[in-house]
Amino acid sequence: MNKLSAKKILIIEDDKDFVRTFTAIMENFGFSVSICFSGKEARNFIKRSPPDLILLDIKLPDVDGLNLIEEIREGLAETRIIVITGHAFLENAIKALRLGASDFFVKPVDLKALKKAIDRCLDDQEKSLQNKKLTQEVIKQNIELEKMMKKIKGLNEELSDAYIETMKSLAEALEAKDSYTKSHSDMVADYAKKIAERMELPFYEIKKIFHSALLHDLGKMSIPDSILNKPGSLDEKEWEEIRKHPGKSEDILKPLTFITFLPIIRHHHERFDGTGYPDKLSGEKIPLGARILAVADSFEAMTRDRSYRKALSKERAIEEIKRCSGSQFDPKVVIAFLEVLKG
């Protein structure tokens, strides 16, 4: 039996001989058939038991069949209607199809053509119902997704608040250890943010670079004050301690699993030519955020008084940044930084 043959068909027709013949034919095809002889009877029946397909004569004793088509289509969007009539007027066919009929046949009917039309209508109906079900599922999933996104947003806001408080606490701890390092980090973060903006990086990358700059020297908390604040030159052993601070910063922050910018902090003292530390990365193997931080960090350090030297002038520091472009610094970052300084 055809997969469509379990469908319910309603014949609306006042010609009892035609009805008798067509009922037998439709039942022989395997359909479940019901009969109504008037528009009123059809309306009542459809309310009780909506059919899958209606075979309709447009000339009924109590109603214009064309008006009934429009009425049925308004209430039953998925029910298909095939008009079968003895009134073979082109205008009737055109109006019936415009009102929502799926096909139009003139008596006497070609049964093979009618069977194909019925199968086509019911197959189309099946696809339409499947699409409707799929659409409803998508809508349902979207509603669930929206609910989930609201929950995630709430969690993100909680995490964001916790994150901000953590950053504040770490910055305060750094300032307590070394007030120079804290104020230096603030300026570096400002420069780094402006460079990233000038390079038109995505907002979330700019945010990561800014926060990494605030905490890039956190590892210096583990370096003795005698080294950090030594008025003269550092010996090799003391430099070894200084060179550990990017890794120390990473170690301090690693337990905070929500922090995603550790590679920027770890590699902010790498050099573009591969002679930096701690891992001797070179070129674009160095994270872009770390290359940006390297320029911002170096310029700010050069233009600030330290215990072992006086600050360079802004002009002298700019010349030094230019001189080291391509060796210590990424040339693209240097260009962006110089544009930042120009305003």
Contacts in CASP RR format, 6 or more apart in sequence:
PFRMAT RR
TARGET T0000
AUTHOR 0000-0000-0000
METHOD contacts of the structure
MODEL  1
MNKLSAKKILIIEDDKDFVRTFTAIMENFGFSVSICFSGKEARNFIKRSP
PDLILLDIKLPDVDGLNLIEEIREGLAETRIIVITGHAFLENAIKALRLG
ASDFFVKPVDLKALKKAIDRCLDDQEKSLQNKKLTQEVIKQNIELEKMMK
KIKGLNEELSDAYIETMKSLAEALEAKDSYTKSHSDMVADYAKKIAERME
LPFYEIKKIFHSALLHDLGKMSIPDSILNKPGSLDEKEWEEIRKHPGKSE
DILKPLTFITFLPIIRHHHERFDGTGYPDKLSGEKIPLGARILAVADSFE
AMTRDRSYRKALSKERAIEEIKRCSGSQFDPKVVIAFLEVLKG
1 30 0 8 1.000
2 29 0 8 1.000
2 30 0 8 1.000
2 119 0 8 1.000
4 118 0 8 1.000
4 119 0 8 1.000
4 122 0 8 1.000
4 123 0 8 1.000
4 126 0 8 1.000
5 29 0 8 1.000
5 30 0 8 1.000
5 31 0 8 1.000
6 30 0 8 1.000
6 31 0 8 1.000
6 32 0 8 1.000
7 31 0 8 1.000
7 32 0 8 1.000
7 52 0 8 1.000
7 53 0 8 1.000
7 122 0 8 1.000
8 31 0 8 1.000
8 32 0 8 1.000
8 34 0 8 1.000
8 49 0 8 1.000
8 51 0 8 1.000
8 52 0 8 1.000
8 53 0 8 1.000
9 26 0 8 1.000
9 31 0 8 1.000
9 32 0 8 1.000
9 33 0 8 1.000
9 34 0 8 1.000
9 51 0 8 1.000
9 52 0 8 1.000
9 53 0 8 1.000
9 54 0 8 1.000
9 55 0 8 1.000
9 118 0 8 1.000
10 33 0 8 1.000
10 34 0 8 1.000
10 35 0 8 1.000
10 36 0 8 1.000
10 42 0 8 1.000
10 45 0 8 1.000
10 46 0 8 1.000
10 51 0 8 1.000
10 53 0 8 1.000
10 54 0 8 1.000
10 55 0 8 1.000
11 19 0 8 1.000
11 22 0 8 1.000
11 23 0 8 1.000
11 26 0 8 1.000
11 33 0 8 1.000
11 34 0 8 1.000
11 35 0 8 1.000
11 36 0 8 1.000
11 54 0 8 1.000
11 55 0 8 1.000
12 36 0 8 1.000
12 37 0 8 1.000
12 39 0 8 1.000
12 42 0 8 1.000
12 54 0 8 1.000
12 55 0 8 1.000
12 56 0 8 1.000
12 57 0 8 1.000
12 60 0 8 1.000
12 68 0 8 1.000
13 19 0 8 1.000
13 22 0 8 1.000
13 35 0 8 1.000
13 37 0 8 1.000
13 55 0 8 1.000
13 56 0 8 1.000
13 57 0 8 1.000
13 84 0 8 1.000
14 37 0 8 1.000
14 38 0 8 1.000
14 57 0 8 1.000
14 59 0 8 1.000
14 60 0 8 1.000
14 61 0 8 1.000
15 57 0 8 1.000
16 37 0 8 1.000
18 107 0 8 1.000
19 35 0 8 1.000
19 37 0 8 1.000
22 55 0 8 1.000
22 84 0 8 1.000
23 33 0 8 1.000
23 35 0 8 1.000
25 111 0 8 1.000
26 33 0 8 1.000
26 55 0 8 1.000
27 33 0 8 1.000
29 115 0 8 1.000
29 118 0 8 1.000
31 118 0 8 1.000
34 45 0 8 1.000
34 49 0 8 1.000
34 51 0 8 1.000
36 42 0 8 1.000
36 45 0 8 1.000
37 61 0 8 1.000
38 60 0 8 1.000
38 61 0 8 1.000
38 62 0 8 1.000
38 63 0 8 1.000
39 60 0 8 1.000
39 62 0 8 1.000
39 63 0 8 1.000
39 65 0 8 1.000
39 68 0 8 1.000
40 62 0 8 1.000
40 63 0 8 1.000
42 68 0 8 1.000
43 71 0 8 1.000
46 72 0 8 1.000
46 76 0 8 1.000
50 76 0 8 1.000
50 79 0 8 1.000
51 79 0 8 1.000
52 79 0 8 1.000
52 80 0 8 1.000
52 122 0 8 1.000
52 125 0 8 1.000
53 79 0 8 1.000
53 80 0 8 1.000
53 81 0 8 1.000
53 82 0 8 1.000
53 118 0 8 1.000
53 121 0 8 1.000
53 122 0 8 1.000
53 125 0 8 1.000
54 72 0 8 1.000
54 79 0 8 1.000
54 80 0 8 1.000
54 81 0 8 1.000
54 82 0 8 1.000
55 82 0 8 1.000
55 84 0 8 1.000
56 65 0 8 1.000
56 68 0 8 1.000
56 69 0 8 1.000
56 81 0 8 1.000
56 82 0 8 1.000
56 83 0 8 1.000
56 84 0 8 1.000
56 101 0 8 1.000
57 65 0 8 1.000
57 83 0 8 1.000
57 84 0 8 1.000
57 85 0 8 1.000
57 86 0 8 1.000
58 64 0 8 1.000
58 65 0 8 1.000
58 66 0 8 1.000
58 69 0 8 1.000
58 83 0 8 1.000
58 85 0 8 1.000
58 87 0 8 1.000
58 92 0 8 1.000
58 96 0 8 1.000
59 65 0 8 1.000
59 85 0 8 1.000
59 86 0 8 1.000
59 87 0 8 1.000
60 68 0 8 1.000
66 92 0 8 1.000
66 95 0 8 1.000
66 96 0 8 1.000
66 99 0 8 1.000
69 81 0 8 1.000
69 83 0 8 1.000
69 96 0 8 1.000
69 99 0 8 1.000
69 100 0 8 1.000
69 101 0 8 1.000
70 99 0 8 1.000
70 100 0 8 1.000
72 79 0 8 1.000
72 81 0 8 1.000
73 79 0 8 1.000
73 81 0 8 1.000
73 99 0 8 1.000
73 100 0 8 1.000
78 125 0 8 1.000
78 128 0 8 1.000
78 129 0 8 1.000
78 132 0 8 1.000
79 125 0 8 1.000
80 102 0 8 1.000
80 121 0 8 1.000
80 122 0 8 1.000
80 124 0 8 1.000
80 125 0 8 1.000
81 100 0 8 1.000
81 101 0 8 1.000
81 102 0 8 1.000
82 101 0 8 1.000
82 102 0 8 1.000
82 103 0 8 1.000
82 104 0 8 1.000
82 105 0 8 1.000
82 114 0 8 1.000
82 117 0 8 1.000
82 118 0 8 1.000
82 121 0 8 1.000
83 92 0 8 1.000
83 93 0 8 1.000
83 96 0 8 1.000
83 101 0 8 1.000
83 103 0 8 1.000
83 104 0 8 1.000
83 105 0 8 1.000
84 105 0 8 1.000
84 106 0 8 1.000
84 107 0 8 1.000
84 109 0 8 1.000
84 114 0 8 1.000
85 92 0 8 1.000
85 104 0 8 1.000
85 105 0 8 1.000
85 106 0 8 1.000
85 107 0 8 1.000
86 106 0 8 1.000
86 107 0 8 1.000
88 106 0 8 1.000
92 104 0 8 1.000
93 104 0 8 1.000
96 104 0 8 1.000
97 104 0 8 1.000
102 117 0 8 1.000
102 120 0 8 1.000
102 121 0 8 1.000
102 124 0 8 1.000
103 117 0 8 1.000
103 121 0 8 1.000
105 113 0 8 1.000
105 114 0 8 1.000
105 117 0 8 1.000
159 258 0 8 1.000
163 258 0 8 1.000
166 256 0 8 1.000
167 211 0 8 1.000
167 214 0 8 1.000
167 215 0 8 1.000
170 215 0 8 1.000
170 218 0 8 1.000
170 252 0 8 1.000
170 253 0 8 1.000
171 182 0 8 1.000
171 185 0 8 1.000
171 214 0 8 1.000
171 215 0 8 1.000
173 221 0 8 1.000
174 181 0 8 1.000
174 182 0 8 1.000
174 185 0 8 1.000
174 215 0 8 1.000
174 217 0 8 1.000
174 218 0 8 1.000
174 220 0 8 1.000
174 221 0 8 1.000
175 181 0 8 1.000
175 182 0 8 1.000
177 220 0 8 1.000
177 221 0 8 1.000
178 220 0 8 1.000
178 221 0 8 1.000
178 225 0 8 1.000
178 228 0 8 1.000
178 229 0 8 1.000
180 304 0 8 1.000
180 306 0 8 1.000
181 217 0 8 1.000
181 220 0 8 1.000
181 228 0 8 1.000
184 217 0 8 1.000
184 300 0 8 1.000
184 301 0 8 1.000
184 304 0 8 1.000
185 213 0 8 1.000
185 214 0 8 1.000
185 215 0 8 1.000
185 216 0 8 1.000
185 217 0 8 1.000
186 214 0 8 1.000
187 300 0 8 1.000
187 304 0 8 1.000
188 213 0 8 1.000
188 216 0 8 1.000
188 293 0 8 1.000
188 296 0 8 1.000
188 297 0 8 1.000
188 300 0 8 1.000
189 210 0 8 1.000
189 211 0 8 1.000
189 213 0 8 1.000
189 214 0 8 1.000
189 296 0 8 1.000
191 213 0 8 1.000
191 295 0 8 1.000
191 296 0 8 1.000
191 299 0 8 1.000
191 300 0 8 1.000
191 337 0 8 1.000
191 340 0 8 1.000
192 209 0 8 1.000
192 210 0 8 1.000
192 212 0 8 1.000
192 213 0 8 1.000
192 289 0 8 1.000
192 292 0 8 1.000
192 293 0 8 1.000
192 296 0 8 1.000
193 206 0 8 1.000
193 209 0 8 1.000
193 210 0 8 1.000
193 213 0 8 1.000
194 340 0 8 1.000
195 292 0 8 1.000
195 295 0 8 1.000
195 296 0 8 1.000
195 333 0 8 1.000
195 336 0 8 1.000
195 337 0 8 1.000
195 340 0 8 1.000
196 205 0 8 1.000
196 206 0 8 1.000
196 209 0 8 1.000
196 210 0 8 1.000
196 289 0 8 1.000
196 292 0 8 1.000
197 206 0 8 1.000
198 336 0 8 1.000
198 337 0 8 1.000
198 339 0 8 1.000
198 340 0 8 1.000
199 292 0 8 1.000
199 332 0 8 1.000
199 333 0 8 1.000
199 336 0 8 1.000
201 209 0 8 1.000
201 288 0 8 1.000
205 288 0 8 1.000
205 289 0 8 1.000
208 260 0 8 1.000
208 261 0 8 1.000
208 264 0 8 1.000
208 289 0 8 1.000
209 261 0 8 1.000
209 264 0 8 1.000
209 289 0 8 1.000
209 292 0 8 1.000
209 293 0 8 1.000
211 259 0 8 1.000
211 261 0 8 1.000
212 261 0 8 1.000
212 264 0 8 1.000
212 265 0 8 1.000
212 268 0 8 1.000
212 289 0 8 1.000
212 293 0 8 1.000
213 293 0 8 1.000
213 296 0 8 1.000
213 297 0 8 1.000
215 249 0 8 1.000
215 253 0 8 1.000
215 265 0 8 1.000
216 246 0 8 1.000
216 249 0 8 1.000
216 264 0 8 1.000
216 265 0 8 1.000
216 268 0 8 1.000
216 293 0 8 1.000
216 297 0 8 1.000
217 245 0 8 1.000
217 249 0 8 1.000
218 248 0 8 1.000
218 249 0 8 1.000
218 252 0 8 1.000
218 253 0 8 1.000
218 265 0 8 1.000
219 244 0 8 1.000
219 245 0 8 1.000
219 246 0 8 1.000
219 247 0 8 1.000
219 248 0 8 1.000
219 249 0 8 1.000
219 251 0 8 1.000
219 252 0 8 1.000
220 228 0 8 1.000
220 245 0 8 1.000
220 248 0 8 1.000
220 249 0 8 1.000
221 248 0 8 1.000
221 252 0 8 1.000
222 244 0 8 1.000
222 245 0 8 1.000
222 248 0 8 1.000
223 241 0 8 1.000
223 242 0 8 1.000
223 244 0 8 1.000
223 245 0 8 1.000
223 248 0 8 1.000
224 241 0 8 1.000
227 234 0 8 1.000
227 238 0 8 1.000
227 241 0 8 1.000
227 242 0 8 1.000
229 307 0 8 1.000
230 238 0 8 1.000
230 307 0 8 1.000
230 308 0 8 1.000
231 307 0 8 1.000
231 308 0 8 1.000
232 307 0 8 1.000
232 308 0 8 1.000
233 308 0 8 1.000
234 242 0 8 1.000
243 269 0 8 1.000
243 277 0 8 1.000
243 278 0 8 1.000
244 278 0 8 1.000
246 265 0 8 1.000
246 266 0 8 1.000
246 267 0 8 1.000
246 268 0 8 1.000
246 269 0 8 1.000
246 277 0 8 1.000
246 278 0 8 1.000
247 265 0 8 1.000
247 266 0 8 1.000
247 278 0 8 1.000
249 265 0 8 1.000
249 266 0 8 1.000
250 262 0 8 1.000
250 265 0 8 1.000
250 266 0 8 1.000
253 259 0 8 1.000
253 262 0 8 1.000
253 265 0 8 1.000
254 262 0 8 1.000
263 287 0 8 1.000
263 290 0 8 1.000
264 287 0 8 1.000
264 289 0 8 1.000
264 290 0 8 1.000
264 293 0 8 1.000
265 290 0 8 1.000
266 278 0 8 1.000
266 279 0 8 1.000
266 290 0 8 1.000
267 278 0 8 1.000
267 279 0 8 1.000
267 281 0 8 1.000
267 286 0 8 1.000
267 287 0 8 1.000
267 290 0 8 1.000
268 290 0 8 1.000
268 293 0 8 1.000
268 294 0 8 1.000
268 297 0 8 1.000
269 276 0 8 1.000
269 277 0 8 1.000
269 278 0 8 1.000
269 294 0 8 1.000
270 276 0 8 1.000
270 277 0 8 1.000
270 278 0 8 1.000
270 279 0 8 1.000
270 280 0 8 1.000
270 281 0 8 1.000
270 282 0 8 1.000
270 286 0 8 1.000
270 290 0 8 1.000
270 294 0 8 1.000
271 282 0 8 1.000
271 294 0 8 1.000
271 327 0 8 1.000
271 328 0 8 1.000
271 329 0 8 1.000
272 282 0 8 1.000
272 283 0 8 1.000
272 286 0 8 1.000
272 291 0 8 1.000
272 326 0 8 1.000
272 327 0 8 1.000
272 328 0 8 1.000
272 329 0 8 1.000
272 330 0 8 1.000
272 331 0 8 1.000
273 282 0 8 1.000
273 283 0 8 1.000
273 326 0 8 1.000
273 327 0 8 1.000
273 328 0 8 1.000
274 280 0 8 1.000
274 281 0 8 1.000
274 282 0 8 1.000
274 283 0 8 1.000
283 291 0 8 1.000
283 330 0 8 1.000
286 330 0 8 1.000
288 330 0 8 1.000
288 333 0 8 1.000
291 329 0 8 1.000
291 330 0 8 1.000
291 333 0 8 1.000
292 333 0 8 1.000
292 336 0 8 1.000
294 328 0 8 1.000
294 329 0 8 1.000
294 330 0 8 1.000
294 333 0 8 1.000
295 321 0 8 1.000
295 329 0 8 1.000
295 330 0 8 1.000
295 333 0 8 1.000
295 334 0 8 1.000
295 337 0 8 1.000
296 337 0 8 1.000
298 320 0 8 1.000
298 321 0 8 1.000
298 324 0 8 1.000
298 328 0 8 1.000
298 329 0 8 1.000
299 317 0 8 1.000
299 318 0 8 1.000
299 321 0 8 1.000
299 337 0 8 1.000
302 311 0 8 1.000
302 312 0 8 1.000
302 316 0 8 1.000
302 317 0 8 1.000
302 320 0 8 1.000
303 311 0 8 1.000
303 312 0 8 1.000
303 313 0 8 1.000
303 314 0 8 1.000
303 317 0 8 1.000
304 311 0 8 1.000
305 311 0 8 1.000
312 320 0 8 1.000
314 341 0 8 1.000
318 338 0 8 1.000
318 341 0 8 1.000
321 329 0 8 1.000
321 334 0 8 1.000
321 337 0 8 1.000
321 338 0 8 1.000
322 334 0 8 1.000
322 338 0 8 1.000
325 331 0 8 1.000
325 334 0 8 1.000
326 334 0 8 1.000
END
